[in-house]
Amino acid sequence: QVQLVGSGGGLVQPGGSLRLSCAASGSIFSANAMGWYRQAPGKERELVAGFISGVSTNYADSVKGRFTISRDNAKNTLYLQMNSLKPEDTAVYYCNIKYKYFEVWGQGILVTVSS
């Protein structure tokens, strides 16, 4: 079973940047889909950014133009570059990879945007 280990969260001021990483213990090359989700206090988990079929990307309207999802197949790592962060981006972020017969989640990464 593939395991995901996320990193890169923390406290950042509004307007700042963070890069989240999600390292997989197995290959991500064959994944059907992968993405980043987030869950803010009192809210449902939502998709922030994702790869579909390995090439196409999609973003939540609230992060378009500010967040960029990327991947490094050689390192089996998924990234989320977050720029121009806003207080409303505060949440626990999760990486997710969907394979043909199963999906895996990383542990939550806390991102706090506050002055």
Secondary structure as the mmCIF struct_conf table of DSSP 4:
data_model
#
loop_
_struct_conf.conf_type_id
_struct_conf.id
_struct_conf.beg_label_comp_id
_struct_conf.beg_label_asym_id
_struct_conf.beg_label_seq_id
_struct_conf.end_label_comp_id
_struct_conf.end_label_asym_id
_struct_conf.end_label_seq_id
STRN STRN1 LEU A 4 SER A 7
STRN STRN2 GLY A 10 VAL A 12
TURN_TY1_P TURN_TY1_P1 PRO A 14 GLY A 15
STRN STRN3 LEU A 18 ALA A 24
BEND BEND1 SER A 25 GLY A 26
TURN_TY1_P TURN_TY1_P2 PHE A 29 SER A 30
BEND BEND2 ASN A 32 ASN A 32
STRN STRN4 ALA A 33 GLN A 39
TURN_TY1_P TURN_TY1_P3 PRO A 41 GLY A 42
BEND BEND3 LYS A 43 LYS A 43
STRN STRN5 GLU A 46 ILE A 52
TURN_TY1_P TURN_TY1_P4 SER A 53 VAL A 55
STRN STRN6 SER A 56 TYR A 59
TURN_TY1_P TURN_TY1_P5 ASP A 61 ARG A 66
STRN STRN7 PHE A 67 ASP A 72
TURN_TY1_P TURN_TY1_P6 ASN A 73 ASN A 76
STRN STRN8 THR A 77 MET A 82
BEND BEND4 SER A 84 SER A 84
HELX_RH_3T_P HELX_RH_3T_P1 PRO A 87 ASP A 89
STRN STRN9 ALA A 91 LYS A 98
BEND BEND5 LYS A 100 TYR A 101
STRN STRN10 GLU A 103 TRP A 105
HELX_LH_PP_P HELX_LH_PP_P1 GLY A 106 GLY A 108
STRN STRN11 ILE A 109 VAL A 113
#
